[in-house]
């Protein structure tokens, strides 16, 4: 370890930044997160730094750096962009034992500025000793996803409770157990959710020793169309908190890698025309696990509120008095359209976009086929592969043009993704001939040409070969004879 990680106290301390350009501004942005007194020394400074000076957030000395400028400083940054000037700042600081950082020149620096995850007062610093900043950035990104944005609120509450807890509980071991319950249980969840009254209630019960076992809760999480990179930050955080995962069939197994390894996993898949866990049984599982005081993550493909039956699960949980939260996800229609560069709305062309289901438990889907067949109508059909002939028949019968553009995206965002461009007339044949099995989204009434875009090369074009009519054969024969 070449660099020893340490946090410097810069509260009300003087910090020097030599330089007035973008490199200097980058260091100033970090320093502004502290209570340091910042002095920028440069002949010219950027408009951003000038604006900060007008706001009273830093001081500017408009002249070249002088050796005496480092006197009394807690830290010094050299960011002039001039190697000789930066070396002069480094030399002057080191002579006086002042830590100095020269931007992008580690050999002239006595400290480096790490990548920072800021959840003040919780701060995570990531360093690679300058060897691979890209790796530090990757780690920072993962930590940003994992740590709740308002984790600092919890840390500040804990800091404010230290004297109270110490005065209330003399035994060190009992205090430690209390802190574990506060920072990992219902008190934590209430603070992070901004439920101050609930947090105070839990705290009072804990201090009196009358706290009830942790209350269970459920998060209905949209896991998107499959690509783990499309998970939201809140989805990742809720998965990390969960004791139990209740998992849909369409959830990509790779997404489960982001959950706690010790979390119990309950699979409740529904296979079309095959084995399926009933919705009533899923509701019972959610209520049972949360009633036992567990934190439950219900993982669904796409978005819970778009053909995800989240309303039924919410109703069952609310009836049982269980806290429930919905974490939205990227729905398949938007993700699949984005993957193939197909806009779902177009100014002056497509002003309305609908999302339909292509199947129902009772048989054929019932829609306003005439409205869907109208000129300019655009929509996406979920779960429509099996009923494609029915959808095609009803739309054509309602007056839709046979040449209406259709785009099918199967396994959208996954490595097995494929897309097909065809027409309404050829929809059923395209699915049958190309072996499209789903899950797939069928877009009707949308085309790249309308948006002035080129169809991606990866999209397969399907047109059914047309049989030649008897009249055409007769005409061709007569022409040959003549």
N, C-alpha and C positions, 0 to 999 in steps of 0.2 A: 504494500500500500504506500504509494508515493505521497498522496494527499490525505491528510487526516481530516475526516469530516467534523466540522465544528460550527456552531451557530454563534455569530457575533452579535452582541448587544449594541444596537445603533440608536436606541431611543434617545432623542435629543442630542445625538452625537453629530459632529461635523464630518461630512463626507465630500470628497473632491471628485469631480468629473472633469477631466481635461479633454476638450473637444466639443464641437457644437453641431455635428452632423448626425446622420442616422445611427451610427454605432453608439454615439454618446446618448442619443435619445432612447435606445434600447435599454441601456443601463439605468437611465433615469426612470423609465417606466417601472422597473423592478423596485428601485429605491423608494418610489412614491408609495409603495405598499407599506412602508415603515414610517416611523416618526423621525427619521434622520433629517438633519438640516443640510440641504444639498446646495453645493456651490459649483456652478459651471463656469469654467474659464476657457474662453475662445474669442478670437477676433470677430468671427461671424457665427451666428447660431441659426438653427432652423426655425421656421414659423411655429412649429409645435413647442419648442423650448421657450420661445418668446412669449407664447400664450400662457404657458405655465408660470413664467416669471410674473406676468401681469396679474395672475391669480394669487400671487404670493406663495406659491408652492416651492419655489427655488429662487436662488440668487444667481445673477449672471455678472461676471467680470469680463468686460470686452477688451481683452489684450492677450498677447502670447503668454504661455505658462512661464512662471518664474520659480526658482528653486524654493523660495520662501513660502510658496503657496501650500506646501504640504504640512507646514507647521500646525500642530494642534489637531490634525485630522485623524479620525478613527480608521478610515479606509480611503484608498485613492484608486481611481480608475483612469487609465490612459486610453483614450479613444479618439485621438486626433486624426488617425489615418496616415500620419507621417511617422515613419519608423524612427527617425532621429529624435523627434519631439517625444514620442512615446517612450523611447529609451531614457531620455532625460527625466521624465516623470518617474520612471521606475527607479533610476539611480538615486534621485533625491529622496524618494520615499524609503528605500531600503537603508540609506544612510541613517535615517532617523528611526528605524525599526517600525515603520508604518506598513501594514499589509497593502500590497498593490496588485492590481490586475491590469494587464495589458491585453486588450481585446485581440484574440486570435494569435497571441504570441506567448505561449506558456513558458518559454525559457526566460522571459523577462518578468514573469509573474511570481508572486509568493503565495497567491491563492487564486482559485478559479471559481467562477459563479456556476453553480449546478443548474440543471433543469429543476423547476420547482412546481410542486402541486400545492396550491394555496387553499387551505381551509382554516384560515386564521381563527384561533391560535395554533391549530394543527398544521404543520408545514412538513412536507416531505421533499427532501433534496436528493437528486439523482445525479451521480457523476460517473464518467468513464475515464477520468484523468486526461481528457482531451483526445482519447484514442478513437472514439466512435460516437460522436454527438447524435447520430441518427438513432443509435440504440437507446440512448438516454431519452430521446423524444418518443420512441416507441413505448418505453416503460412508463413514461409520464402519461401518455394517452391511455394506457391500460388502467393506471391508477385513477385517472380522472373519471373513467367509466365506473370504476368499482366504488369509489368513495362518494357518499351522498354530498350533494352540493352544499347543504347546510350543516355538515358535520361540525363545523366550528361552533354553532349554537350549542350543541351538546357539550363540547369541551368547555365553553364559557360557563354553562350551568354547573358543570362538575367543579370548575375552579371556584365558583361562588359558594359551593356547598361544603368545601373542605373543612372549614372551621365548625360548621353545624354538625357534620357527621362525626368529626373527632370529639366534639363535646357531648354527643349523644351516645356514642358507643365506645367504651373504653378498650375492649378486647381487640387487638390488632387483627386476629384471624376473622372475627365477626365483621370488622370494618371492611376487610378485603372481600368477603362474600357479599356484603351489601353493595359495594362498588360494582362488583360483577353483575349483580341483579339490576342495578340502576342503569348501567351503561350497555347492557346487552338484552334487557327485557322490556316490559311495557313502558317504563319511564323513558327509555331511549326512543321508542317508537312514537310516543306522544310528543316529545320535544321535536323530533325530526318532522313530524306532521304539523307542527305549529299549534297543537292542542294543549295550550298552557294550563287550562283548568284541570284537564285529565292528568297532566304531568304532576301538578301540585297534589292531586288526590292520591296518586300512586306513591309519591314521595312521603306524604304524611303517613300512609299505611305502612310503608317500609320502615320508617323510623319508629313507629309504634309496635312493629312486629306483627301487624295484623294483615299484612298484604295477602291477598288471595293468590292462588296459582295464576300464572300468566294467562291472559285472555288470548284465545286463538283468533286468527284473522286470515282472510283469503285475499290474494291478489289475482284477478283475472287478467292474464298477460297475453298481449298480442305478440307473437314471435315472428311476424312477418312472413314473407313467401318462402323462406328457406335459407337464404344466405345469412350466416351468423353476423356478418358485418352490418346488416341492416337492423339489428336489434337496437332499441333505444337505450339510453343510459339508465333510465328508471327501470326498464325491464331487467337489465343486468343486476342492478342493485337489489331488486325484489327477489330475484333468483338466488342471490348470495345469502339472503336472509332466511330463505325457506327451509323448514324442517322436512316438508313433504312436497313432492312434485306430482301433480296429476296431469298426465301427458296425453295430448291428442295424437292421432295417427299421422297427421300432416306436419308435425313438428320435426324438423331436421335433427337427427341424433347428435350432430356436431354441436348444436345449441346447448345440449345438456352438459357439455364440458365446462360451461360457464357457471354452472350451479355448484353448490357445495357437494363434495364427494360423499359425505356422510348422510346426505338427504335421502329419505325414503322415496322410491319411485313407484308410482301406480299408473299403469297404462290403461287408458280407457278409449282406445281407438274405435272408430266406426268405419268398417269396410263396406263400400257400396255393394248391395246385394249379397253381403257376406256376414261373417261374425261381427257383432257390434255390441258395445256396452250401451244399454238404454240410457236416455237422458235422466230418467228418474233415479237410476242407480248412481249416475255421476253426481247428481244433487245430493244423494244420501252420503256418498263418500266425502264430499266437501264438508257437509255439516258434521259428520262424524269426526273427521280429523281436526277441524277447527274447534269443536266442542271439547276435545281432549287437551286444548291449550296449545295446539301446534300452529306454526306459521305455515300456511299453505300457498303454493304457487300453482295456479291452474294455467297450464301452458297450451295456447291455442295457435293454430296457423293463422297468418294474416292478422286481422283486427277482430277483437272479441265481439264488436257490435255489428259486424258485417257478415251475416250468415254464420255467426259463431255461437248463437244460442246463449249469449251471456246474460240476456234479460231473465231467462228462466233460472239460471244459476243464482243470479243476484236476488231474485224473488225468494228462492228457497233459503238462502243465507240470511236475508233480512228477516224473514219470518221466524228464523231460529235465533234472532238477536245477535248475529255474528257480524263483526266489522268486515266490510268488503270494499275493495278498491279496484277500479278498472285502469289498466295500463295500456293505452292504445298502441297498435302496431301498424306497420305499413301494409295496407291491404294488397292482395294479389293483383287486382286490376291496375293499380297505379304502378306497382313494381314491374309487372310484365310489360306494360306499355313503355315504361322508361327504358327497359332493357333493349327493346327493339326500336327505340326512338320514335314512337308513335304518339303524337299529341292527342289527348282525349277531349280537348276543347280547342276551337279555332275561332278567332275573331272574325265575324261576318260569315262564317261557314258552319261551325258547330258550337251552338250556345247552350246546349243542354246535353248532359251525359248521364245515363242511367246505369244502375247495376242490378242485374236480375239473377234469379236462381233458375237453373235449367231442370230442376227436379223437385219433387215434393214427395212426402210420405204417402200421399193419397193417390198418386198416379201422375197424370200429365200436368205440367204447370199451367196456370191460368194467368194470362196477362192481357193488357189492352193491345192486342195484336195490330189493330188498325193504327193506333198512335205510333207503335214501334215501326210500322211499315211506311210511315210518312216520309216525304223527302226531308233530308237533313237530320233525321233521327240517328243517334249514335248511342250505343250501349255495350256493356260487357256482360257476358253470361258466365256465371259460375256453375260448376257441376253440370255442364251441358253436353258432355261428350256422349253419354249413353242415350240421351234423348235428342240428339242432333237431327234425325229424320223428322221428328215431331216439330221441332223448332222451325226447321226449314219449311215444312208443309204449311204450318200456320202463318208464317210470315208471307210466303208467296200467295197464299189464299187471301190474305188481307190486302194484297196489292203491292207488296215490296217488289222492286225490280230484281229480276234474276241475276243481273250483273252487279248487284250491291257488293261492295268490297267486304271481305271477311279476313280477319287475321287470327290465327290460333297460336297461342303460346303455351307449350307444354313444359311442365317442370321449370317454370320461370325462376331465374336467378341461381339455379343449381347447375352443376357441371353437365348434367344430362339435358339441359334446356335445348329445345328446338322450336323454331317458329315457322309457320306456313302461311303464305298469302294465297287466298283463293277467292271464290265468289259465293254468294248465297246459294246459287243454283248447284254448285259443286261441293257444298259443305259436307254432306253425308259421304260422298265418294272420297273426298280428301281424307276424312277421318278413317274410313275403312281401308283404303288403299295404302295409306302411310302408317297404319297401325297405331294411331294416336289413342292412348289409353287413359291419359290424365295422370295426375290432376292437371287441368288445363283451363285457361281463360279464353273464351271466344269473343273477339271484338267484331261488332257489326257496324258498318257505316263509317268507318275510319280508314283513311288512306294517307300515305306519305305524300302523294302527289298534290293533294289538296293543300298541304302545308308548305309546298315548295321544297320538299325534302326528297332525298334519294332513298329508295328502299335498301336496307342493309344487305350486303352480299350473303350473309349467313342465313337470310330468310329464304326458304324454299318456296317456289311458285308452283301451285298445282292447278292444272286445267284438265278436265276430263276430255278425252278424245271423243269427238262427236261422230255418230254413225251417219253415213251419207244416205239421203232420202232416195226413194225409188224414182222420183221425178228428176233428181239430179243425175242419177245413173242413166236414165232414159235420154236426157238431154246430151250427156257426154257421148252415149252410144250413137245417137243420130249425127252428132258432129263428126265422129270418126268415120261413119259410113259415107257422109257427104264429101 
